[in-house]
Amino acid sequence: MKKYKSKEYEKDCRICGYYNEAPLNIARAVTRQVLDEEKIHYHENDFEYYIFIRGKGKVLIGEQEWQYETGDVFLIEPMEKHKMVEILEETDYITVRSNVNPGNKVVVE
């Protein structure tokens, strides 16, 4: 488990599985803004879930923008472009990604 705090997160962000060969990469974060480093990207082989515990905002998945709110879950398939677009209310969310190839994130933007 790696724990870090960024100036962009209001609380600690916790990540498990990203830095080794664990079968899942699980991260939880609380934020009030889209991270500066957030770019449109995709994962070549991995599925990813966005699980919104609390908050409201917008995500881009494929070519479509979706509004999310507390309780929403989105599945992002391999090769599907995605990013957080806008955070309208402080958001507490979890991402769960299969970790087939940990280094396979491809930034498009």
N, C-alpha and C positions, 0 to 999 in steps of 0.2 A: 504494500500500500504506500503510495506516495501522497503526501499532503503538501500543498503549497498555497500561498496567498499572493494574489496579484493585486495591483492597485485597482483593477477593474472589477474584482469580485468584492462583494460586501462581506462575505464570509469565506471560510476556507473552501477550496475546491479539493475534492478527494478523488484520486484515480487509482484503480486497481487493475492490474493485468496488462497495462500498456507497455510497461518496461521489461516484460519477460515474455515467455511463450505460453502464457495462460490462455485457455480457450475463449475467454471473454475479456473485453475491455469495458470496465464500468466506471463512470464518472458522475459525480453529483456536484452541482454548482448552484449558487444563489447570486443573482446579478440584477442590476437595474438598467444595464445598457448592453448593447451588442458589443462584444469584444473587438478592439481595434484589429486584432489578428484574424478575425473571422472572415474568411473568403469563400466564394463558391468553390466547392470541391466535391470529389466523389471518392469512393473506395473501390478498388478493382474487384475484390473478391468478397468483401464483407457486407453483411446485413447490419443495419443500425436502427435502433429504436430511440425515439425521443419520448420521454415520459414526463409530463408536466404535472408536478405536485401542486404548484401554486403559481398564479400569475396569468398574464394575458399579453399577447403579442402576435407576431407573424413570422412564419418560416417559409422559405422557398424550397420546394421539392419538385424536381424536374423543371417544367416550365411554368408551374402554377404556384401562386402564393396562397398559403393557408393561414387563417387566423386560428390561434390556439388559446385555450383557457384551461383553468384548473381541471385536471382529470383526463385531458386528452392524451392520446398515444398515437404516434406516427411511426410507420415502418418505412425505412428507406432501403431500397434494394441495391445490390452491387451495380456500379456504374451510373447510378442515379445522382445527378448534381443536386446539392442542397446547401443551405446555410440559414442561420438565424438572420432575420431581416430587421425586425423592430421589436422592442420590448416596451409595452405600454404600461405594465404594472410589474413591480419587482417579481422576478421569476425564480422559482426553485425547481430545478429539473434534473433528471437523470438521463444519461445516454448509456445504452448497452449496445456494444458492437461485437460481432463475432470477430475473433482475432486470428483469422486464417493467415494473414500476412501483416504483421504490425506496421510495417513501413509503407503500406500501399495507398496512403492518402495522396491524391493528385489534386493540386490546386489549379483551378481554371481561371479565376479572376486575378 
